[in-house]
Amino acid sequence: MANKPSPVREKILGFIGDFRAAKGYSPTVREIAEGCGVSSPSVVHYHLNALERVGLLSREKDKFRSISLAHESGGGPWESIDVPLLGVIAAGHPISVDSQAVQEATEHVAVPADMVRGNTSAYALRVKGNSMVDAMIGDGDIVIMEQPLGLSNGDVVAVWLKNEQEVTLKKIYVEGDRIRLQPCNPYMMPIYHNASNVEVQGRVVGVLRTVKNGG
């Protein structure tokens, strides 16, 4: 009989199980490190490898969010769905997210099917800049978007600023007849606009993070 996992590994297994139960897909290594108070992603990798060797979890190589626990019924890696990658979210021209743009997209990314919940209008954008780093959205990451039926204060959205002719990714807050676009970076200030100047293009429902190798 295999030895009982160490307290750290038990915590990691519990976090993975709770995360999958709550969201319908598996956490990333970075999310596990943050959720379990582990010092670095490399330490998480060490523990995941050990847990995989003794058969307590499984992963599918080269697939994002592919961790599954041995005890899960119908366990196995997540089912994926391809969504169109429509462009880069940065200052410049608006990003077209109409049905024709989705049909004509030449690049797609695979995401967990449960992340988009069967939403056939979901699409992806690549992030440029660091204004949302405290929301765990960094430069080069890919955000998965949906066109929302309604918005709540604090939602992370892509908005088109009509007068400025630029698009940006921020948290949105409605304050009377004005909109506050709040970056998640302590070195950046909020941006205020009249509601008539702001057009919401989509809401973030997931993030595919880019692993950056340090030099």
Protein Blocks (a to p, Z undefined) as FASTA:
>chain_A
ZZdddfklmmmmmmmmmmmmmnopacdfklmmmmnopabfklmmmmmmmmmmnopaccde
hiahiaccfklghiajddddddddfbdcdedddddfbfklmmmpcbdcdddfklnnopak
bccdddedjklmmnopaehiacdddddfbdcehiacddddfklopadddddddehjaccd
dddbfkbccddddfklpccfbdcfbdcddddddZZ
